[in-house]
Amino acid sequence: MSTSTGPDETRLRLRAFLDAQFTVLLAVCLLVAAAGGAVVYTTHVEPGTETQTRTVSSWTVETEYVHSAEVTEPSPVFSIGDELTNRETYFASVAPELDVAAETTYTADSAESVDVAIDSTLVVRNVGGEEGGIVYWEQREAVDSTTATDVEPGETVSAPFTLNSTAIDERVAAIEEELGASPGETETFVVTDVEVAGTLNGENVTYTRSVQFGISHEGATYTVSDPGVQSDSDEQQETVVVERTYGPLRGIGGPALLVVGLLGTASLGYVRYEGLLRVDDAEREYLSFRDDRSEFDEWITQVRLPPEAHDRPEAHAEDLRDLVDFAIDNDTGVVEDPNTGAFHAVSGEFVYTYRPPLAPAAGALDDDSAVTPPDDPSADGSDVTGSEDPNEEGTDDEGGTDEEGGLFTRPLLGGGSDGEGDPEDVDVDGDGDDERADDAADAEDRAGDDA
């Protein structure tokens, strides 16, 4: 017997699953519909509000140094009057003076009465200790102080000054000579303090910032340390309440969930109301048999028992699982008759038999009205193996079909014959005689006696 699952059985199993899990599936569909409805409502009907912080205006102040040195002494590579601009290293012998300008500019959406002050101070000091934390001596000298009023956004305020590297080096040497010692490291740099004050974007603002420009004398050259552009910004923000917005996933997903939930609920309600999910006892018995047949397939062998085996008294198992358990306990095998589909286990003086339920009719899984015609000889569920048990399931005392027999059109395998010879000739006791002919003769004798 094949254990494969056909389309009719698949539909039957689906129907059984839907019937068993109807309440759970209905609850899931209702929850999906409710969730979709909530998403649709909060997305499209009443999205609500949220608080956002917006930047309404901003201003920025930038400060940088520009520097250059003019060649004042002849050399093989430079001409007198050449400008050496924004270099890291300059030659002290040909261009000892460094022209530096601290430049400040600002941007704003609106500005009023803005003043810019730039003060530059030369600092020469000797420091030591960890990270230069100890200042042994220090000398400060103002080199420039510039103030500009009513400066417009984008306008540059420049504060120029000149540094003579040779003169600075001589000053340091004179200080160290007077002190008689140089315990630390000598530093030379310019500190520039920038102040921007005025009304920017409607607010009174006072901005201050210090930047530092370093210079170090190294014999025939001097090196500068330019910090680059130093920029600071500030934003004016306001808090507003706006309607909440959602992305396309939520905008599309909410209606989709609602539709799926409603369709699922309506579909389940319809099939339950029409009785399309009903699974009767015969169908459940058939599914249970198919499950057992698949589970115990390795314990079952297709073998046609000899007629002598059926001469033994026959015991009937309630289901295939019981028969397999019995066979395992009694160290015997379970055989499946390939002609009748019956399962047998021979042990001792008995043959133990289980006859499976008949397969549901094709179409009966989808339409309860599709039943076997009453005159179908294969629908009476009779035992074609020779059993004379009048209480055999599937027949009544008068030989008619029972109420559930109409759901089936054929045995699980075969029509009850051994597949050889004329199907009208049935020999069930193994004696070679046509049992139907014998029965007809016996009927005629009884009719004569009654007459």
Buried (B, 14 or more C-beta within 10 A) or exposed (E): BEEEEEEBBEEBBEBBEBBEEBEEBBEBBBEBBEBBBEBBEBBEEEEEEEEEEEEEBBBBBBBBBBBBBBBBEEEEEBEEEBEBEEBEEBBBEBBBBBBBBBBBBBBBEEBEEBBBBBBBBBBBBBBEEEEEEEEBBEEEEEBBEBEBEEBEBEBBBBBBBEBBBEEBBEBBEEBBEEEEEBEBEBBBBBBBBBBBBBBBBBEEBEBEBEBEBBBBBEEEEBBBEBEEEBEBEBEBEEEEEEEEEBEEEBBEBBBEBBBBBBEBBEEBEEBBEEEBBEBEEBBBBBBBBBEBBEEBEEBBEEBBBEEEBBEBEBBBBEBBBBBBBBBBEEEBBBBBBBBBBBBBBBBEEEBBBBBBBBBBBEEBBEEBEBBBEEEBEBBBBBBBBBBEEEEEEBBEEEEEBEEBBBBBBBBBBBEBBBEEEEEEEBBBEEEEEEBEEEEEEEEEEEEEEEE
